[in-house]
Amino acid sequence: MKSNLKKIVIIVMLGMIFAISFISNYNFIDYQNKNEITVEIRDETNTNNLKISGYWPTCPRIHIKNDNWSAIDLDWIQNSTGTYDEPHIIENVTINAGGIGCGILIENSVDYFIIKNSSISNVGHSEAAIKLVNVRNGRLLNNTFSDTSYGIYLNKSVNNIICDNIVNNLGHGIHLIESNDTIISNNNVNYNSYGGIRVESCNNITITENSLLNDGSTRGNIRVEYSHSNIITKNQISYINVDAMILHHCDNNEISENIINRVGWNFGIRIDFGDNNLIIRNNINDTRDGINLSYCTNSTILENNSTNGKKNGIYMSGGSNKAISNILRDCGGEHYSTGGIQVRHDENTILNNTILNSNNGSGIYVSGDYNFISQNDIVTSKYGIYLDYSENNDMYQNLINHSSENGVFMEESDNNTLQANDIINNGMNGVAIDNLSDWNLVYNNKFLENGLNAIDNGSNNRWDNGLIGNYWDNYGNIDEDYDGIGEVPYNISGTAGSKDNFPLGYFAPLIVINLPFENQEFRELAPAFHISVDETYLVSTWYTLNDGVTPTYLTGLFGYIDQDIWNNITNGPVKITFYAKDIFDNERSEEVNIIKNVTVPEPCEVIKLLQVEITENSFSTKHFNFTFFVVNELEQEIDSAKIQMWWNGINVSNDVQNLGDGLYFVSLEPITVESGEDPILLSMNISVAGYEDKHFETYLAVDPETLKKEVGQGGAESPFLILIIAIISTVGVIGAIIITGGILRKRKLTKEIF
């Protein structure tokens, strides 16, 4: 019997163990299935009852595919219609992916959805916190990621928005492949090992207002490859040891208003093999090259600021590119080919740039043909313009100033033209041509204060065009027939034995407008002007307003614009153009733009004034008495005055009596002054409605011995004192009182009242 019972117990226990094992195994499989989430979303009736982040325990991974949103039943997914107005929402979710797969994976979806305010960590190797594959219409907003290979990864997904996310301390920040029409905006993408934002084979991408700090990728902080018609604007990239921005095989992109700072021995903006790109109004500091175009064509670099480029402010290789109106400061290394702008290859335009302090290199270095270099200001460099093995370049109307060696240097360069440049104060030579440079043309330039104006060691170089030559500040002859050309040729130093056969005697007058200032505003009165004119043989000067045809001739170089003409000018911008002409009919003009703004003034408030007059005073050992009038400027008595009075700093306002008819009386406690001591101050403020407040002060110096003597002789009360009265408004000159006090200390006792 006992043996049968034992068998029954054993069979029951084995059955329980089998049941428990089956249930546990079922739960484990079910948990795995829920983690993989091919079964999805909850009833739409609960879409407005989302739990906040942190309510749930760590949620499993989320997987949406083939738009099966309506099939999912999870409390942390808000299922809706999936339209623009009613998108699906995943919000306030904390996901730990357990080191397996992605945190959130969405595939083959066209429904509108939002993922926001979620935190995702611990994804699988080479996986992403959020991954979209063949997905449209998603918005990824304000999410944070940690311990992942990729923060956000999009593949073949279009029309998505990635905004306000924190993508820090990961492997890759944000990565797009074949995902067009995407906006990446206002994200923090910092300290990522393999780069911040990477875009591959994508078009119409906008990357704007992102912060990228100290990412360590060798591939660039923002890297765009084989992508076209994108906009990269207003991003801040700083403190990194890699290239800030790289575009590779990219066309028709706009890169604008980015701030790039401290990228070490790396590039600020680099474009390789790209055409028709626009780089405009970026601020770049402390780089290798601020902007680098390598093998690019038809691109424009416009209005950028580049400082502290260790090699170049701008580097261009390729043809038909333009560098226009950039400011390049403190750029250049220890070699002549580095500096403000380096150009290699042909048919590029370098126009209206300001290049400052390329101390160890060249302001502009050119190794190429048919380049146009015009209207650049090149100040303080080793070489202003350096032509190296270059032909048929045109250098026109540049200012080349304070180069430590040569203003313009031509090395193995032929058939170049140097025309209408100002070449001033260069240390060794204004222009130097080496022995392998031939057939260059130099004319109509102005040479001033150079160590040596020019040296020519080449052959067949010309220093005039057959009609005019150059202006030389050390030309020793004169223009006897006053045709603007000297009669004796100017000899050029060097082995070539070259001459300028038509040295210019005089240039058109140089005008500098000292007054008025640009955009200065004026009202009814006509503006004052002050101009300077550099011309020995000046004949006439005049001005016009708003391009008027009628000139107003000047009798001097300073004065006022004609008031009658000014009165006829309407409110708004006004252009003043000053002209000057010399005896050779050389004429030059300069203009300044100002603003006329005449407004109808408000009616002025009439200010009524008060006056104070002391009529009687008496002094004794027992009292100091004062009687005084308060009247207006018409000497009408004021009965309604409010008087505050201080005697030696003590408020005695309550002792002042109103006697009527503008008459007031006060009796003060006597305070006498020994000889050499400061007088005593009596001050009052007088206020009357409708009048400006009046401040009144008087300094009293009464000698006690004299006062006693007068009293002892039977004199009743004698005013042996100095009484200095200063009647001052609330904006009066207090300094007068201080001076009066100094005088009082030095004067002897008198009986006069001032």
Secondary structure, 3 states (H helix, E strand, C coil): CHHHHHHHHHHHHHHHHHHHHHHHHHHHHHHHHHHHCCCCCCCHHHCCCCCCCCCCCCECCEEEECCCHHHCCCCCEECCCCCCCCCEEEECCEEECCCCCCCEEEEEECCCEEEECCEEECCCCCCEEEEEEEEECEEEECCEEECCCEEEEEECCECCEEECCEEECCCEEEEEECCCCCEEECCEEECCCCCCEEEECCECCEEECCEEECCCCCCCCEEEECCECCEEECCEEECCCCCCEEEECCCCCEEECCEEECCCCCCCEEEECCECCEEECCEEEEEEEEEEEECCECCEEECCEEEEEEEEEEEEECCCCEEECCEEECCCCCCCCCEEEEEECCCCEEECCEEEEEEEEEEEEEECCCCEEECCEEEEEEEEEEEECCECCEEECCEEEEEEEEEEEEECCECCEEECCEEECCCCEEEEECCCCECCEEECCEEECCCEEEEECCECCECCCCCCCCEECCCCCCCCCCCCECCCCEECECCCCCEECCCECCCCCEEEEEECCCCCEECCCCCEEEEEEECCCEEEEEEEECCCCCCEECCCCEEECCHHHHHCCCCEEEEEEEEEEECCCCEEEEEEEEEECCCCCCCCCCCCCEEEEEEEEEECCCCEEEEEEEEECCCCECCCCEEEEEECCEECHHHCEEEECCEEEEEECCCCCCCCCCCEEEEEEEECCCCCCEEEEEEEEECHHHHHHHHHCCCCCCCCEEEEEEEEECCCCCHHHHHHHHHHHHCCCCCCEC
